[in-house]
């Protein structure tokens, strides 16, 4: 166990929280019950990995815990060691959260926080313990509550694979781990979901009451490194992965009937390389079925900035791990993504878009193996009448069934008449899909994600006692000319800058070069069609300019680890 002194800076807030308790978050409700004004922005932050044993000027081979490196250039750095196998010193995690407090806490509506708030188990001389893991998570949660929750900003955490002991292993709940996090995250979990959380560590929060929700999933029950669960096996309806997706379907159906939109968040992203095959199929099918209700999917874990697609063609009655959006090949993740992007429709028709879901994976705060980063997303908060839409109407269930194979691999009739398959989820993959070309995931309107700005620390190796790290804009998904009001159009009463001008580099604070290096993607929004167009551009980029940018952002100028 580490010394109390080592935790002092990080835990000082936890002591304050114990003495003066902050109220549990009540999304966007003030004492007067007047809805809180929306800013149209939210934070996605992931994989902080604070390490109480980190010491500057020690060897990376010891996880930056002890000994001097043989070469000075291999010494661990004061605020963290970039491109290394070492975790974050408290100086870095505190600096990051303090930066967000001073610069962004009053500019955002909610926080999606996708897990891993304890160090890796990468030092056999200092093995992790459950109490250390809980202490670290308690400290980070306390600071998140103090910075955001105390302002009434909903914070939605997810359980990471390093937030449990042993790492990657989580038995079906209720158990000591789910009970502990129910306590640690008590300010963030709405009371009606407490029992559900204790059973499975998943829950949902209405971040804009009656309009927008975030569902936090426990991906440990889908993750194929968790060897104590059955991986959504169709023969085991009480497997925790199956129970979680059953619950997810109920939540999505309820939100759909209430005409609400939903973000889905979690730690480990859904891919055949990460999920049990049957969990992958169920997650993909559920995501496609509720495409008109889900505005996006946000995950962490990979520590690599990228996106990929879940596709209708991935669904088979007998799941095959080699079939899917992200396969492992000898070329690595970058080459795999380009291969998958090359199979996207070049000029997608409306019906083509029914068959795709986009997953965004955010880079990490921990500089292992790249550089500290976070993302600020923007989303459309115009009123329905302002965006040219009719007032909200209750959606009618779709009667349409799609013509792709979705569960029809092999002789499905034969399979589903057999005792082995009958009355299992595998024989219910032909339910109607709720895809709608006029939904926010497909057409820019209220709650459609519009873009994001990614910030990172470029001077981590030079930061020291007198010069703290600097978070700078790395890139934007928007066209540069969308950062300022159009001088040729009449402005709305209050023009909402996607990114406040003070958070932009000098080159972007005034209207200027549309081809700036900060805005290579020029995406008008983050709808499914826009992501498919970007994927095709990356696949077809014979000049490699855009492709090189994409790779640079993935690995922050280094090679894939």
N, C-alpha and C positions, 0 to 999 in steps of 0.2 A: 504494500500500500504506500502511496506517495505521501510526503509530509504535508501538514496543513499549511506551512509557509508557502509551498509551491502553488497552492491553490488560492492564495490570498487575493490576488488581483481579480481572479475570475469569479470567486465566490462571494466577494464583498456584497454584490447585489443580492445574492441569495439570502444573506443574513438580514439585509434590509427588508426583503420581501417577507421573511418570517415574522419580523417585528411589526411591520406595517403591511398588512395583507391587502393586495390589490383585488378588486372585484373580478370575478370571472368575466370573460369577454362576452359582450352582448352585441352581435354584429350590427353596426350602423344604427344603433338606437341610443339617443341621448335621454337624459332624465325627463325632458319634456315630451319624449316619444316622437320628436321631429326627426325624420330620416336624415342621416348625415349626407352632406354634399359629396358627390362622387368626383374623384379626380381623373378617373379613366386610366389608372395605372396600378400595377401590382408588382411585387418583388418575387422572383424565384431565386432561392439560395439553397445550396446543397453541399454535403460532404465537407464539413468543417474540420473534423478529425483533430480536436485539440489534444495535445500530448503534454501531460504534467512533467514528464521526465526529459523533455527536449532541453538541450544545453548548447549554447553557441560555442563555436570553436571546438567541436568534437567530430568524430569520424562518422561519415555516412554509413559505413559498414556496421556500426553499432546502433543504427536507427537514430543517429544524432543524439545518443545518450551518454557517451563516455569516450575516453581516449582521444588523443590528438591524431589527426589525419597525417599520413606520411608526407603528403604534399599540401602546402597551404591552400592551394586552389580547391582542394577537396574538403576544407573545413566547413562545418555548418555555419550558417549566417545568423545574424542577430534576430531578424524578424522571420526567419524561415529560409529553407534552402530550396531554390527553384530547380525544377527538373531532377528531383531526387526521389529516394525511397523513404524520406523522412516525413513525419507528420507536422502539424502546425504547432509552433510555440503559442502559449497564451497571448504573447504580444500580438501575434497576427490575428487570432480570432477576436481578441478584444478590439484591436484597431479596426477590423472590418466592421464589427457591429457598431462601434462608436462612429465610424464614418457614415454608416447608414442612418444612425440616429440624428446626426447633425445635418445631413444633406438630403435624406429621402423620407424620413419618417412622416413628415407633414405633407408629402406629395403623393402618397399611395393609398390604396383602398384596402388591401389585404396582402398577406404574406403566405406564399406556398414554400414550405420548408421540407425538403425531401430526404432528410435522414443522414445517418452516420455522424454522430456527435461524440464519438469516443475514438481513441487511437486504434490503429491496426495492431494485431497480435503478431508483431514482427521482430520481437526481441526475446529470445528464450531465457535470457538472464533476468528479464523483468516481465514475467507473464502477467497478462491482464487478470483482473478479478471482477466478479459481479459488482462489488461495492464501488470499485473505481469507475466502472462503466456508468453506474447509476449516478455517482457524484458528478461526473462530467456532464451527463445529460441534464441533471438537475441544475447545474450552473448555467448551461447554455439556455435552458428553458426559462430560468429566472430572468436572465438578461433580455431575452426576447419578449417576455411579458412586460418588463419594465420599459423597454423601448417602444414596443408596438401595442401590446395588449392594454396597457394603462391609458393609451390614447383612444381606445375603442376600436383599434384596428385588428380584425380577426387574423390569427396566426394558425396555420393548419400544418402541423408536423406529421411526418410519416416515419415509421420504424425502419432503420437501416440494418443491413446484415452485420455491421460491426457494433450495433447498439445492443446486441444480445451476447450471452455467454453460454457455451462456446460460440464463437462467431459462426454465422450461417445456420445455426441450429435453433429451431423453435418448435417445441411440441405443441399439439393442439391445446387451445385454452379452454377454460380459464386456467392460468398457471401463475407462478410467482412473477414472471416477466410481464405479462399483460397487466397483472394487478399493480406492479410497481410503476409502470408507465401511466396507468390510469391515475395514479397519484401525482407523478411528476408533471403530467400534462393536464392536470385538472383545470387550469384556467382556460384551456383551449378546447376541451371536449364538451359539447353541449350535454347537459344532464340527461336528456332522453336517450342518448346513445351510450351512456356509461356502461350499462350491462352488456351491450353488444361489443363495446370495446374490450371489456374484460374477457369476453369469450374469444375474440379474434383480432383485436388491435386495429380495427377499422371503424370509420365513422364518417359523418358528413356535417358540413357547416354551411348555413345559408349566409353567404358573405354580403349579399344584397337581398334582404328578406323578401320572399315571394317572387324573386326574379332570377337570382344567380346563386349557385351552390358550388362548393368544392368537395369532392369525395376523396378522402384519404384512404388508400388501400394498404393492406399489409402484404407486401409482395413476398415476404418470407414463405408464405404458404403456396406460392407459385414457383419459387426459385429452386432450380434443380440441384443446388448444392445443399439444400436442406433435406437430409436423408432420413428424417424421422416422420415424414408425411408421405402420402400416397400419390401426390401430384395430380389431383383432380381425376383420379381413376374412375371410369364410368361405372365400374362395379361397386364403388364405395361412395354412396351419396352423402355419407357423414364425414368424408375427408374434409379437412378444414379449408382446402382450396375450393372444393365444390360448394361448401356452405357459404364461403365468401362471395362467390359469383352468384349463387342463388340470392343472397342478400343484395348484391349490386343490381341485379335485374329488377328487384322490387323497388329499390331507390330510384332507378332510372325511369321505370314505369310511372311511379308516383310523381316524379318531377315533370315528366312529359305530360301527364294529365293536368298538372298545374300550370302548364305552359312556361316552365322554367328552363334555363340553360345550365349546363354543368361542365366544370373542369374536373378531370380525373387526374389524381396525383399519386405518386408512390416512389419507392426508392429504386428497385431494380426494374429496368425497362422491359417491356414485353417483347421478347424475341426468342426464336428457337435456340439460340446460343445461351439464353439465360433461364427460360421457363421449361418446366416439364412439358412434354409434347401435348398432353391433353389439356393442361392449363392454358397453353398458348392458343389452342384451337378455341376453347371456350371464351377466352378473353377477346380474341379477334372477332368471333361471331357476335358476341354481345356488343362490342364497340361498333361494328358495322350495322347491327340491327337498330341501335339508337343513335345513328349518325346525326339525326335532326335535333337531338337534345344535347349531345356532347360537343362543346366548342373546341376542346383540345385535350391533349394528354401530356403531362409533364413528369419527367423522371430524372434521376441522378445516377449515382453508383459508378458509371463508366469513367467519370473524370475527363471525358472527351466531348467536345462541342459537336453535336451532329443531329441529324433528323433521319427518320426512315418511315416506311409505310407498312401498315397492316393491310393485306389485300384479300379479296374474296377468293382468289385462286389458292390461297394458303390452306383452305379448309377441306379436309378429307375426313371420311368416316374413320379411317385408320390413320391417326396422325403419324407423320414422318418427319423426323427432326431435320432432315436435309431439305425439307420444303418450307420456305418461309421468307420473311423480309430480310432477316440478317442471318446469313450463314457464315461459318468460319471457313475461309479458304487460305491458300498459301500467301496470297497477296496482302492479307490483313484487312482491317475494317474499311479503310479508305477505298481500296480496290473493290471490295465487296459492295459497298454502297454505290459506286459508279456502275457496277454490273447490274445491280437492281434498278437503278435509275434509267439505264438504257432500255429496260423492258417496259417503261411507262408509256402510255399513249402519247404520241407526238402532238396531236390536236384533240384533246379529250372532248368527247361529246358529253352532254348532260348526263346521259345514262351511264357513261364510263365512271363518272365521279361517285356514283353510288357505291362503287366497289373498293373505295380507298378510305383509310384513316391515317392521319399523320401523328407520329410520336416525336416529341421534342425532348432531347436529352441535354441538360445543362451541364456546363463545366463546373469544377469544384472550387471551393475556397482553399482547400489544402493544396500546397504546391508539390503534390505527389501524383503524377509525375510532371505536371506542367506548371501553370501560374495561377494565383488566386483570381477568381472571377465571380461575378454575379450578373443577373439580368433584370432589367426593368421592362416589363411588358406594358403596352397600352392596348386599350380596348374601347370600342365604340360605346359612348354613353348618351348618344342622341336619343331624344324621345321618338317613339314609333312614327308619329306624324312628321317629324323633322326629316326622317330618312326616307320619306316617301311611302311608308307602309301604312296599311290600315291599322286601326286600334287592335290590340290583341284579341284573338279569338281562340277558343279552346280547340286544340288540334283534334282532328278526326283520325281514328286508327286507319292505317294504310291497309288496303286490301291486296296490294301488289306483291307478288312473289317474283323473285329474280330468276333469270334463266341460267345462271352459271351453275357449276357443279356443286357448290356448297353442301357438302355432306354426301354427295352422290358417287364418290369414288367406289368402284366395285359394284356389287349387286346389293344396293341398299335395302330393297324389299326383302331379300333373303335375310340380310343381317338383322333387320328390325323385327322380323317374325320369330327370330330365334330367342330362346329364353335368356341367352347371354346379353343380348342387346335390348330386348323389349323393356319399355318403361325406363330407359336411361336417357341422359342428356344427348347422347349421340344420335338418337332417333327423333330429336326435336329441333334439328338444325334447319328445318324448312319453314320455321315460323316467319310471318311477314316482317320485312325490314322497313323501318321508319326513316326513309331517306327522302329529303325534300330539297329541291334546288333553291328554294327560298328560305332555307333555314340559316341561322347565323354562321354555321360552319362552312356554308357554301356561297353566301351572298352578304356583302358588307351592310350591316344594320346594327341595331342595338345589341351589344355584348359580343359582336364579332371581334376577335383579336386582330389588331391592326399592324403590330410589329413589335420589335424589342430593340433595346440598346444594350450592348454587352460591355461591361467595364472590367478592367483587369489591372494588375500591378506589373508594370514593366521594369521597375527598378529594384526588385526585391533583393537582388544580390548586392546592391550598394547601400541599402537601408541600414542605419546604425542608431546609436543612442541619441544622436542629435538630428538625424534626418529620417523621418518615418517614411514608410512606403506610400506611394501615390497611386490612387485608383484613377485610371484614365479611360476614356472611351476607346474601345478596340474597334467596334464596327456597329453599324445600324442595318436593319433589314429594309428600312424605308427608302424611297427616293429622296435625295437631298432636298429637292424643291418642295417636299411636303412638310418640311420642318418649320416653314414660315407661311404666313397667310398669303393667299394669291392676291396680288395687287389689282388684278383685273376683275375680281369678284367682290360682291358686297359681303362684308364680314358678319358672322352671327354676333349676337349681343356680346358674347365673351368667347373669343377665339381660344381654343385649347391647344397650346403647343404640345406636340407629342412628347418632346423632351424639353424641360425648362432650359432657357438659353444659357443659364449659368453652368449647366452640366455639359455643355457642348464645347469642343475646342474652338479656338479663335476662328479657325477656317470655316466653321459652320454657323457662327453667330449672326451672320448677315447672309441674305440670299446671294448665291454665287454659283460656283461651278457644279453643275449637275453630275459631273463624273468624278466627284471627290473620292479619294481612296477610302473614306469612311463609310461609303454607301454603295458597295459593289452589287448588291442583289436587286435593288430597286423594286422591291415588292410593294404593291399598292395596299396589300392586306395579308393576313395569314390564313386565308381560306384554303380549303383543300385544293381547289384549282390553282391557286397561286403557288402552293408547294409543289404540285406536279409540274408546273411550268419551270420552276427553278430546278427541280430534279432533272428535267429534260435538257435544260441549258447546260447543266454540269456534265451530263452524259455526252452532249453533242459539241462541247467546247473544244473544237479542233485546235484553236490557238492556245488553249490551256491557261489563259489569263484568269478566267473566273475559277477554273478548277484549282489553280495554284492558290488563289485566295482562300477557297474553301478548305484546302488542306492546311494552309497556314493557320487558319482559325481553329481547326480541329486540334492541332498539335502545338499551337503557339510558337511556330518557328522551329520546332524540333522534330525528330523522327518519332514514329509510333512506338510506344512502349508496350 
